[in-house]
Amino acid sequence: MNLQPINLNNNNNFYPPPNVSTSINQFPLKFATFNVNGLNSSDSIKQQLLLDTMELQNIQICGVSETNLNEQSSKLIYKKDPKYQAFFTGNQKKNHGSGTGIIMTKDLAKYVQRYQGFEGRVMHVDMYMRGNVKLRVIQVYSYAQHTSATKQNAIRLNNYVKLIIEEAHQKQFYFVVMGDFNLNYSSYKTLRQTNALVTNWKYQLLNHVYDKCVEVTELLSDKILDTHFPYDIHKRSSKLDYIWISNNLAPLIIDYEIAPPTLFKSDHYSVEFRMWASELFCKKQHAKLKQQRIYKTRYLYNDMTDDDWAKYICQTKFICDVMFMKDETYDNVSAINRQWDDIQYAIKLAAKDNIKQRTSVIKEDPYPIKNSELHQNLRYLQKLLYKIKRATKHRNLSFVMPVNTPS
């Protein structure tokens, strides 16, 4: 069977072909979240098809919901895979209808310093990059039924996710919260339009991320795009799957896509987005920046007095006399070059001792593309779009503050 990668907005030219090793910072970073409808250990074919999907669609970080893996199986899945590293959690008591995980390429997994699961419903990983840059990725799979039987567990789940979001915010992490929330977004937005605060307990997590984060698809589109298409044709489709990001990531977003699974069966579409990776992975270590300082000398000619210039002239003549420089006729280029080198040496040596000067560090631009005028203009437009979207969401035009136009 000949499998071809799906075309996401005709933007696959941003990426290298599969199996081509590249640096992280050379291409946009792509996130995705899938509800896979099970990754049972007995179904090794589907497990491999998920990795194939990541490779074909150039997904570097993938959140997975409803794996149906028990606690033991969740520790072993993809353990020996050469390209990807997995962080999964399973429910000790009931694995069916639960299980979450995060899969990422090994060149990104090397930045992971901490990961933790919660009752087979939440997995989060903390990544620490150079330059004190931190990223927390959170994958959530909420309860399919919000009833009195699941109320206490759901509230505990919501409180845990709110806690790790607040912790990420306080510790100045970038963060991504994604997964299957099992809550209809259209219904929730209708409630928000009629009530300033939705008090129903099942919407408490949505309340929190709605006020504290940015939903990727909502940032770039005015439409609510469905992600769940039930096998039962009599049931309506809805948006249950989300990717929420911290406010500081919003200007880095390039685009998003909601796509049906092509290699395996699921009643959920994937939610994907791409972002610029250089902001997270291209910064230098503070210690290295100090070691690589390059100094330049600036001569302060306007601060020189007549006496200072007289001293400079005297020392220059003295150095020339010591080096036996005389008025001579030269008949070849090599001799002229040697004489000119000696003159330059004399001028610089005398200047170092007699001309007032100031030494400073050359601030080399480590991100010439990111700091280019074109990139600054794009960032300006992205920030303006974000402010407009936020103001529309909160119905408060005071959110749209004047933004300094890049020069």
N, C-alpha and C positions, 0 to 999 in steps of 0.2 A: 504494500500500500504506500503510495507516494503522498506524504503529508507536506502541505505548504503552510507557511506562517500566515495568520490572518492579517489583513491590512487595517491598521488602526489609524484612521484619518489620513491615510497615505503618508504617514510620517516615519515609516520604518527606515527611511534613508538616514535618520538620526543615529541609527544603531549599526554596529558591525554585524556581519553574518554570524549565525550560531557557531559555537566552538572556537571563535576567534578571541584570543585573550587580549584584553585591553585594560588600560588604567581606568580606575573608577572615575577620575575627574575629567576624562575625555568625552564622556557621553552623559546625557541626562540620566538621573536616577529614577527608576520606575517602581512604584508600589502597586500592590493589588490585594484585594480580599475576595475569597471564594467561600461560599457554602457548598461543600463538596458532596453532601448527602452520603457520607460514610467513606472511611479509608480503612476498612477492616484488614487485619493482618492476613486474612485468607485471600484477599483480592490484591495481589501484588501487581497485577496489570494496571489497575486504576491508580495505584500509588506511583507507578512509573509514568503513567500518562499525565499526572499532575506536574511532575518534573519536566516532562516534555513540553507541556504548555508553557511553563515558565521560560524554558529555553527558547521556544519558537517566538514567544511574544516579548522576549528580552525583559523579563520581570526579575529584578534583583532582590526585592523583599516582598514576600507573599504571606498574608494572613489567611488562616484556614479555620472554618467553623464546621461544626457537626461532623467530627471525624469518627465518632462511635468507637473510639479506641479506649481500652481500659488503661489503668495506670501503668501497668507493666509494659504493654505494647507501645504506649506513647513514649517510653524512654528508649525504645529500640528502633523506631521507625527512622529510616534514612541514615542510620548510624554509620554505615560503611560507604555511603555515597561519596565519590571523589570530588564532586563539584559543589554540592549544597550541604548546608548544616541546618538541622531542624531543632526546634525547641517546642516540645509538645507537652500538654497536660491532659490527664484523664480523670474521670470521676471514680472514686474508690467503690461507691455503692451501686451506681447505675450509669453504665457507660453509653447505653443507647439514648440517642437524642442529646448528647453532650460531647465534649471534647473540642479543644482548640489548639492551635499551634501557629508558629511563625517559622517560615523557611527563608533562608537567605543564602546568597552565594558566599563561598568561603573567603573571598577577598574582603567581604564586608563583615563576616562573622568574627574575624580577628579583632575587631573593635569592641566586641561584646564583653563586658566585664561582669555583668550580673543579669540573671533572668529568674523569673518566678511565675508559677502558675497558681490558680485559685479555683479549686473545686471543679476542675474540668471546664470552667466557663470563661476564664481569663488567662491569657499569657502575656507577659510583658518582658521586653529585653531593654537593657540600658547599654548604649554604645558611647564610648569615650574616644574622641578624636583629638588630634593635635590642636594647639591653640585654645585649649579649654572649651572645646565645642562638645556638647552632649546632646544625644538624641534618644528619646524613649519611644519605643513602638509598642502599642497596646492592641491586642486582638481580643474581641469580646464576642461571646455567643450567649445571648440572653434566652430566657425561657420561652418556649413556643406558646405556652398557655399562661396568661396572666389571670389566675384565679385565686380563690382563697387558699387553695392547697399549695400554691407556689408562692404566695405573697411574702412570707417571711424569708424564704431563700432568695427571692428576687430583690427584696429590700437590702439584704445583706450583700448581694452581688453589686447592686447599684452603689451602695456606700463604699465598697472596696474600690470600685473604678473611680469614683469621685475622689477618694483619698489619694490614689496614685497619680491622678491628674493634678491635684493641688500640690502634691509633693514635687512633681515635675516642674510646675510653674514656680514654686518657691526656690527651687535649686537651679533655675534658669536653664532648663532643658528646652530644646526643640522637642515637640512631641506629635505623634500621630495616633489617633484612636480610631480603629476601624473594626468592622465585623457585621454580624447579623444581629440587630437589636430586636428583631421580631415585633416591631412597632410600626404601624402604618404612618408614614410621614405626612401624607395628605390629610389624614384625620387630625394629626397633631397640629399642623399648620392652621387648620380650620379653628381648632380650639384656641390657638394663640391669637388669632384675629379677633375673636369674640371676648377673650379674657386676657388680662395683662399677665396673669400667672395661672398655669395649669396645675391644679392641686392634686389630681389623681395620682396615687402612689406609683402606678406603673410607668408614668411619664417622668419620674424624678431624674433619671439619668439623662434623658433627652433634654429636660430643662437645663441641666447643668452644662452639657456640651453646647447646647444652643446659645447660651449666654456667654460661655467662656471661650469657645472655639469657632472655627470656620468650617463649614461643610464644603468639600471641594467642588462637587457638582453644582451646588447652589452659588458658589463664588463665580463660576464661569457660565452659568446658564440660568435663565429665568423660569425654566420648566422643571417640574418634578418628574424625573424619569424613573419608571418602575424597574425593579430588579428581581422581583419574585413573580414567577409565572407558574401557577399550580398545575400539576398534572391533570387535575379535575377541571375540565373545560367550563364547568358551570360556576367555578369560583373566579373572582376578579383578580387581576394582577395588582401589585402594589410595590411601593418602595420600602423595603425592610433592611437593606444593606447600605452602610454608610462608610465614608471616610471623613473624619473630622481632624483638623490640624490646628496647631497653636497659631496665634496671630502672627508671630514672627516668621512663620513659614509661608504665609500667604503671598508675599511678593516674589517668592521663588518658584511658584507654580507655573508650569508651561501649558499643560492641557490635561484633559481627562478623557476616559472612554468607559462606556458600559457595554460589555460584550458577552454574547452567549458562549457557553463552553463548547468547544469544537472537538475535543478528543475524548471526553467522558460525559456521562449523563448527570444532569442536575437540574432542578427546577429553579435555580437561582442564576442570574447573570453575575459576572465578575464586575467589580468597580475598580478602576485603575486610574492612576494619575502619574504624570512625570514632573520632575522638578530639577532645577539646576543643582548639581552636586558640589560645585566648587566652594560654595559657602560653608559646607560641612566638612569636606575632606581635603581641601587644598591649603589650609592655613598652616603656617610653620610653628614649631614649638617656640615658646618665649625664650628659652635658653639658647636655642640655635640662632634666633634673630640677633641676640646680643653678641654671640660669637662671630657672626658674619657682618658686623658693622664695618662699613667702609667710610673713611673720613675724607673730607675735601677742605682745602684751605682757600679762604677768600681774602684777598689783599685789600686793605682799606686805604686806597690812594687819597681819598678826600680828607683823611685825618692826618696826612703827612704835613710837616712844617718844612721850611726852607733848610733848617739845620739837619733835619732827618734826610732830606734828599742829598745834601752835601756829604753826609757820612756814607750814604749808599754809593755815591759816585766814587769817593775815595777808595772804598773797599773793593769796588769792582775793578778799578785800575790796578790796585795792589795785586789782586788775584791774577789778573791778566799778565802782569809783570813776572809774577812767580812762575806762571806756566809758560813763560818765554814766548808770549804772543807778540809778533812784530808785523809791521806792514811789509808783506811780501807778495810776490806775484806767484800765483799757482797755475800750473799748466794741465792739471787733471782734476776730474770730479772727486776722486777719493780724497785728495788733499784738501779740497774745499770743504767737503763734508766733515773731515776730522777737525778742521779749524772752527767750523760752525758749532760742532758739538762742544768744543772747549769754551767758546763764547757763551753758549747756553748755560753750561755748568757754572761759569763765573757769575752770570746774571742771577741765577737761581740761588746760589750760595750767598751772595751779597744781600739779596732780597730777604732771605730767611732770617738774617741777623738784623736788618735795618728797616724794613718796610713793615708797618703795622699790619696785623693779620688776625683773622678769626677762623677757628677750626670747628667744623660741624659734621654731623653724620649724614651721609647720603641715604635718603629714604627711598630705597629701590622699590618699585611697584611690583609686588609678587603676583598681582592679578591684573595683567594688562588688558585682558578682554573684559573682565568684570567691571573694571574702572574706566572703560572706554565711554565716550560720549553716547554712542548708540545704546549700550547696555544701560547706562544711567537713565536715558529717556524711556526705555522699556520698563525699567523698575518704577519710574515715576508714574507711568500710565497704569501699571499693575496696582500700585498703592492707591491711586485715585479710584480705580475700579472697585477695589476692596472697600474703601470708605463709602462709596455710593451704595454698594450692596449692603453694608452694615447699617447705613442710615435707613435704607428701605426696609430692612428686616425689623429694626427697632422703631420705625416711624418717627424718627427724630433727626431732623436735618442738622442739628448741632454737631452730629458726628462728623459731618463733612467739613473739616477744618481746612483752611488754606494750606496748600502744600507748596513748598518752595520749588519753583520751576528750575530744573537743572540748567546751568549755563552752557 
